[in-house]
Amino acid sequence: GRGRSLGEIIMNTISDDDDMGQMWRDKASMSREKRASNREQSAEMLTQNGIKFESKNVGAHLIVDGCVDFWPGTGLWIVRGKTSKHRGIVSLIAFVKKER
C-alpha cells in the first residue's frame, strides 16, 4: 500500500483544526444564547413572584430587592455586605421571600 504524502497529512491536520475551531465557536455561541435566555427567564420569574429588581448593564446584572446582586447569565447571586456566593434563580426567590 501507498503511504500518505506529507501534503495529505498536513491537509488532514488543517481540516481537523478547522473542525475543532468550529466546535469551539459553536459552543461559545450556544453559551451566549443560554446566558441571554437565562437573563430573560430570570427577570420574568422575579416579576411573577412580585420581587422588585433594578436592571443594570442591559440586564446582565440585577439588583434584587435592593440587597442582592444577581447575574442571571450565570445564576450567581451575592447578598450585599456578605461574602457567600449562591447560584440559581429558584434559591434567590426563596431567599428573598424568606427575608421579607
VENVEN-V764626 format. One record per helix or strand of 3 or more residues. SS is the DSSP state (alpha for helix, beta for strand). FROM is the first residue (numbers start at 1). TO is the last residue. If there is no record, write none. Layout:
# VENVEN-V764626
ss	from	to
SS	FROM	TO
SS	FROM	TO
This chain:
# VENVEN-V764626
ss	from	to
alpha	6	48
beta	53	56
alpha	57	59
beta	61	64
beta	68	71
beta	76	79
alpha	89	99
